[in-house]
Amino acid sequence: MTKATECRNFVIAGHSGSGKSTLCELMLVKGGVIPRAGSIDAGTTVSDFMAEEQERRSSIYSTCLNCTWKGNRFFFVDTPGYGEFIGQYAAAGNRGGVAVSEEKEEGKECRKS
């Protein structure tokens, strides 16, 4: 059983195309949950499993994910980036801290809020 002090809860947030689902895939790989990262273009990501999301190549629903890394248990939510789905982010944002994925001219960046 995991102790409360070893649990981390957070939401991955950012605009559409900023790499939220890709970040989640890499976290699952590092945590040993999946053997390799899926691809948004191929429709093989863990978090975008609905047919509608795979067709659009974009998250529509928030997805709860978890993994263990360095003795800590991470519970995190991959949220949609489009404004039409702000309700998904609002519901997920009430569950923990927020990690923001941003895309800048130099490349992608992640910061904690």
PEFENNOR-V890358 format. One line per field, one symbol per residue. ss: DSSP state (~ for helix, > for strand, _ for the rest). phi: phi as a letter, one per 30 degrees, with the letter a starting at -180 (. if undefined). burial: b if it has 16 or more other C-alpha atoms within 10 Angstrom, else e. A space follows every 10 residues. Layout:
BEGIN
ss = ???
phi = ???
burial = ???
END
This chain:
BEGIN
ss = ___~~~>>>> >>>______~ ~~~~~~~~~~ __________ __________ ~~~~~~____ __>>>>>>>_ _>>>>>>>__ __~~~~~~~~ ~~~___>>>> >>>>__>>>> >>_
phi = .ddedccbca ccblddidjd ddddeddddd didbdaddbd ddicdddccd edddddhadc cdbdbaacah iccccbbdcd cdedceddde ddddcldbcc cbccedkdbb bcc
burial = eeeeeeeeeb bbbbbbbbbb bbbbbbbbbb beeeeebbeb eebebbbbee eebbeebbbb bbbebbbbee eebbbbbbbb beeeeeebbe ebbeeebbbb bbeeeeeeeb eee
END
